[in-house]
């Protein structure tokens, strides 16, 4: 996961904010906290969507669906792309350096892909 430095968190939310507004989403709340900013929107079809930056620059994207009828859901046809050790005690933290998004973040491992 890419580290989003404290200096870039506002920029990330600004980019997302502009895209969501342009897409017709209605902003319901903005948290301007320096270390943990967040934006919350509602889509035209009733989905609640949020982007939150938390501990050490980890970004969470959450979507809540509007009320729907219960239906069967098929098992996934593909394996997860991100490995999470079943023995893990902690949620993994971001550890990939981006020249832009991680600018100013101390102690981040460089990764070039």
Backbone as CSV, one residue per row, in Angstrom:
resi,resn,N_x,N_y,N_z,CA_x,CA_y,CA_z,C_x,C_y,C_z
1,UNK,0.842,-1.175,0.000,0.000,0.000,0.000,0.885,1.235,0.000
2,UNK,0.470,2.228,-0.712,1.239,3.466,-0.823,1.010,4.358,0.395
3,UNK,2.092,4.881,0.928,2.014,5.833,2.036,1.578,7.187,1.485
4,UNK,0.570,7.769,2.110,0.157,9.142,1.772,0.632,10.011,2.936
5,UNK,1.634,10.837,2.681,2.215,11.662,3.734,1.212,12.688,4.240
6,UNK,1.456,13.167,5.449,0.584,14.187,6.041,0.495,15.421,5.131
7,UNK,1.607,15.740,4.440,1.625,16.905,3.554,0.762,16.714,2.312
8,UNK,0.466,15.462,1.929,-0.285,15.193,0.694,-1.735,14.755,0.930
9,UNK,-2.128,14.546,2.163,-3.474,14.031,2.445,-4.568,14.975,1.973
10,UNK,-4.389,16.257,2.194,-5.368,17.232,1.725,-5.461,17.240,0.206
11,UNK,-4.323,17.091,-0.474,-4.318,17.046,-1.937,-5.089,15.836,-2.447
12,UNK,-4.886,14.684,-1.809,-5.598,13.476,-2.212,-7.105,13.682,-2.086
13,UNK,-7.533,14.196,-0.946,-8.962,14.416,-0.767,-9.496,15.475,-1.733
14,UNK,-8.684,16.468,-2.061,-9.100,17.483,-3.025,-9.337,16.889,-4.407
15,UNK,-8.446,16.009,-4.842,-8.597,15.346,-6.143,-9.864,14.499,-6.153
16,UNK,-10.067,13.722,-5.089,-11.251,12.866,-4.986,-12.515,13.724,-4.917
17,UNK,-12.487,14.794,-4.126,-13.627,15.702,-3.987,-14.056,16.246,-5.355
18,UNK,-13.102,16.757,-6.110,-13.426,17.321,-7.421,-14.020,16.271,-8.356
19,UNK,-13.447,15.062,-8.360,-13.962,13.999,-9.226,-15.376,13.593,-8.817
20,UNK,-15.594,13.418,-7.518,-16.913,13.000,-7.054,-17.973,14.070,-7.354
21,UNK,-17.654,15.336,-7.129,-18.621,16.406,-7.434,-18.934,16.434,-8.932
22,UNK,-17.878,16.290,-9.766,-18.065,16.278,-11.212,-18.920,15.085,-11.646
23,UNK,-18.878,14.004,-10.862,-19.660,12.803,-11.160,-21.093,12.899,-10.649
24,UNK,-21.435,14.026,-10.024,-22.799,14.234,-9.554,-23.059,13.758,-8.132
25,UNK,-22.003,13.415,-7.392,-22.182,12.991,-6.007,-22.411,14.220,-5.135
26,UNK,-23.248,14.062,-4.093,-23.531,15.169,-3.171,-22.677,14.989,-1.919
27,UNK,-21.843,15.976,-1.623,-20.994,15.922,-0.435,-21.875,16.093,0.796
28,UNK,-21.782,15.136,1.721,-22.585,15.209,2.946,-21.751,15.683,4.130
29,UNK,-20.426,15.470,4.076,-19.560,15.945,5.164,-18.106,15.913,4.706
30,UNK,-17.321,16.810,5.279,-15.874,16.835,5.064,-15.222,17.007,6.424
31,UNK,-14.249,16.173,6.712,-13.463,16.291,7.934,-12.098,16.821,7.512
32,UNK,-11.748,18.009,7.936,-10.494,18.647,7.530,-9.347,18.410,8.505
33,UNK,-9.457,17.421,9.360,-8.403,17.122,10.329,-7.080,16.908,9.600
34,UNK,-6.011,17.506,10.096,-4.712,17.452,9.433,-4.196,16.018,9.285
35,UNK,-4.298,15.216,10.328,-3.751,13.858,10.287,-4.721,12.822,9.735
36,UNK,-6.018,13.063,9.842,-7.008,12.066,9.431,-8.180,12.722,8.703
37,UNK,-7.921,13.300,7.519,-9.010,13.931,6.783,-9.946,12.890,6.171
38,UNK,-11.162,13.315,5.859,-12.134,12.408,5.258,-13.149,13.203,4.458
39,UNK,-13.741,12.530,3.477,-14.841,13.116,2.715,-15.935,12.052,2.596
40,UNK,-17.179,12.506,2.750,-18.339,11.620,2.712,-19.307,12.162,1.669
41,UNK,-19.798,11.285,0.779,-20.724,11.699,-0.263,-21.864,10.704,-0.391
42,UNK,-22.891,11.151,-1.113,-24.016,10.276,-1.447,-24.168,10.331,-2.961
43,UNK,-24.281,9.154,-3.584,-24.431,9.103,-5.035,-25.887,9.336,-5.413
44,UNK,-26.117,9.541,-6.689,-27.475,9.793,-7.178,-28.397,8.601,-6.952
45,UNK,-27.830,7.390,-6.892,-28.660,6.211,-6.672,-28.635,5.725,-5.223
46,UNK,-28.200,6.596,-4.294,-28.340,6.320,-2.869,-27.196,5.642,-2.164
47,UNK,-26.072,5.404,-2.839,-24.917,4.825,-2.159,-24.233,5.895,-1.314
48,UNK,-23.783,5.524,-0.119,-22.989,6.414,0.739,-21.535,5.993,0.545
49,UNK,-20.675,6.938,0.188,-19.284,6.632,-0.118,-18.393,7.534,0.726
50,UNK,-17.294,6.958,1.237,-16.356,7.786,2.005,-14.922,7.401,1.690
51,UNK,-14.054,8.379,1.806,-12.617,8.184,1.699,-12.025,8.803,2.952
52,UNK,-11.300,8.002,3.715,-10.734,8.444,4.983,-9.254,8.100,5.022
53,UNK,-8.430,9.038,5.462,-7.012,8.774,5.652,-6.793,8.605,7.152
54,UNK,-6.170,7.494,7.537,-5.977,7.205,8.953,-4.516,6.942,9.271
55,UNK,-4.281,6.212,10.320,-2.960,5.959,10.883,-1.866,5.746,9.847
56,UNK,-0.839,6.536,9.919,0.354,6.448,9.082,0.053,6.575,7.585
57,UNK,-1.033,7.275,7.241,-1.336,7.531,5.839,-2.067,6.414,5.126
58,UNK,-2.627,5.483,5.864,-3.400,4.419,5.232,-4.757,4.982,4.811
59,UNK,-5.180,4.675,3.588,-6.411,5.224,3.038,-7.491,4.142,3.025
60,UNK,-8.672,4.513,3.510,-9.826,3.609,3.518,-10.888,4.159,2.588
61,UNK,-11.427,3.286,1.760,-12.519,3.632,0.851,-13.682,2.729,1.233
62,UNK,-14.793,3.328,1.643,-15.946,2.560,2.099,-17.178,2.933,1.289
63,UNK,-18.021,1.931,1.029,-19.276,2.157,0.321,-20.386,1.420,1.060
64,UNK,-21.453,2.137,1.349,-22.655,1.541,1.925,-23.746,1.612,0.871
65,UNK,-24.364,0.462,0.607,-25.394,0.429,-0.424,-26.744,0.847,0.153
66,UNK,-27.617,1.347,-0.719,-28.974,1.650,-0.259,-29.693,0.332,0.020
67,UNK,-30.857,0.402,0.610,-31.615,-0.811,0.929,-31.890,-1.613,-0.335
68,UNK,-31.668,-2.901,-0.241,-31.918,-3.805,-1.361,-32.593,-5.065,-0.831
69,UNK,-33.172,-5.827,-1.743,-33.750,-7.116,-1.356,-32.637,-8.126,-1.159
70,UNK,-32.834,-9.040,-0.248,-31.865,-10.103,-0.007,-31.786,-10.995,-1.247
71,UNK,-30.571,-11.347,-1.628,-30.377,-12.243,-2.769,-29.142,-13.099,-2.519
72,UNK,-29.066,-14.200,-3.216,-27.899,-15.071,-3.114,-26.724,-14.417,-3.820
73,UNK,-25.543,-14.579,-3.258,-24.333,-14.032,-3.853,-23.407,-15.199,-4.155
74,UNK,-22.964,-15.291,-5.386,-22.074,-16.377,-5.793,-20.705,-16.194,-5.152
75,UNK,-20.016,-17.308,-4.918,-18.643,-17.246,-4.431,-17.771,-16.573,-5.479
76,UNK,-16.715,-15.923,-5.033,-15.790,-15.248,-5.935,-15.171,-16.260,-6.896
77,UNK,-14.996,-15.848,-8.141,-14.371,-16.721,-9.135,-12.871,-16.496,-9.227
78,UNK,-12.358,-15.530,-8.492,-10.915,-15.277,-8.510,-10.394,-15.144,-7.086
79,UNK,-9.103,-15.379,-6.950,-8.454,-15.250,-5.644,-8.170,-13.791,-5.340
80,UNK,-8.067,-13.491,-4.069,-7.708,-12.131,-3.652,-6.327,-11.789,-4.185
81,UNK,-6.121,-10.520,-4.535,-4.824,-10.110,-5.073,-3.864,-9.652,-3.989
82,UNK,-4.376,-9.297,-2.832,-3.520,-8.840,-1.738,-3.400,-9.960,-0.707
83,UNK,-2.187,-10.310,-0.369,-1.956,-11.364,0.603,-2.083,-10.808,2.016
84,UNK,-2.812,-11.505,2.844,-2.879,-11.180,4.262,-2.662,-12.473,5.020
85,UNK,-1.573,-12.534,5.736,-1.229,-13.729,6.501,-2.346,-14.042,7.489
86,UNK,-2.901,-15.267,7.436,-3.993,-15.610,8.348,-3.578,-15.550,9.822
87,UNK,-2.283,-15.587,10.089,-1.768,-15.511,11.458,-1.519,-14.060,11.893
88,UNK,-1.742,-13.115,11.001,-1.442,-11.706,11.298,-2.272,-11.210,12.474
89,UNK,-1.620,-10.488,13.354,-2.283,-9.910,14.508,-2.699,-8.464,14.255
90,UNK,-2.034,-7.833,13.305,-2.272,-6.412,13.042,-2.643,-6.196,11.583
91,UNK,-3.343,-5.119,11.323,-3.633,-4.727,9.953,-2.339,-4.211,9.345
92,UNK,-1.986,-4.654,8.133,-0.736,-4.161,7.530,-0.789,-2.653,7.323
93,UNK,0.340,-2.010,7.456,0.451,-0.565,7.283,1.044,-0.272,5.915
94,UNK,0.756,0.906,5.359,1.340,1.257,4.067,2.857,1.279,4.167
95,UNK,3.515,0.790,3.115,4.979,0.714,3.162,5.627,0.978,1.812
96,UNK,4.867,1.455,0.840,5.409,1.709,-0.485,5.539,3.211,-0.688
97,UNK,6.707,3.623,-1.155,6.991,5.042,-1.370,6.574,5.473,-2.773
98,UNK,5.874,6.589,-2.847,5.544,7.246,-4.111,6.233,8.606,-4.075
99,UNK,6.947,8.941,-5.150,7.642,10.228,-5.170,6.698,11.393,-4.910
100,UNK,5.437,11.281,-5.342,4.486,12.369,-5.114,3.707,12.177,-3.820
101,UNK,2.932,11.078,-3.692,2.012,10.922,-2.565,2.712,10.734,-1.224
102,UNK,3.950,10.239,-1.221,4.663,10.011,0.045,5.625,11.133,0.388
103,UNK,5.648,12.205,-0.381,6.599,13.291,-0.172,6.565,13.781,1.268
104,UNK,7.730,13.770,1.913,7.853,14.265,3.267,7.575,13.220,4.339
105,UNK,7.186,12.010,3.951,6.917,10.957,4.949,8.211,10.309,5.387
106,UNK,8.504,10.283,6.676,9.745,9.688,7.151,9.697,8.158,7.135
107,UNK,10.855,7.539,6.901,10.986,6.090,7.068,10.153,5.229,6.151
108,UNK,9.998,5.619,4.891,9.206,4.829,3.953,10.142,4.118,3.000
109,UNK,9.930,2.821,2.828,10.752,2.044,1.910,10.454,2.459,0.481
110,UNK,11.496,2.670,-0.301,11.314,3.030,-1.705,10.954,1.790,-2.502
111,UNK,10.035,1.950,-3.423,9.633,0.850,-4.296,9.378,1.410,-5.666
112,UNK,10.038,0.864,-6.634,9.873,1.312,-8.019,9.312,0.147,-8.817
113,UNK,8.169,0.365,-9.432,7.571,-0.706,-10.248,7.541,-0.329,-11.685
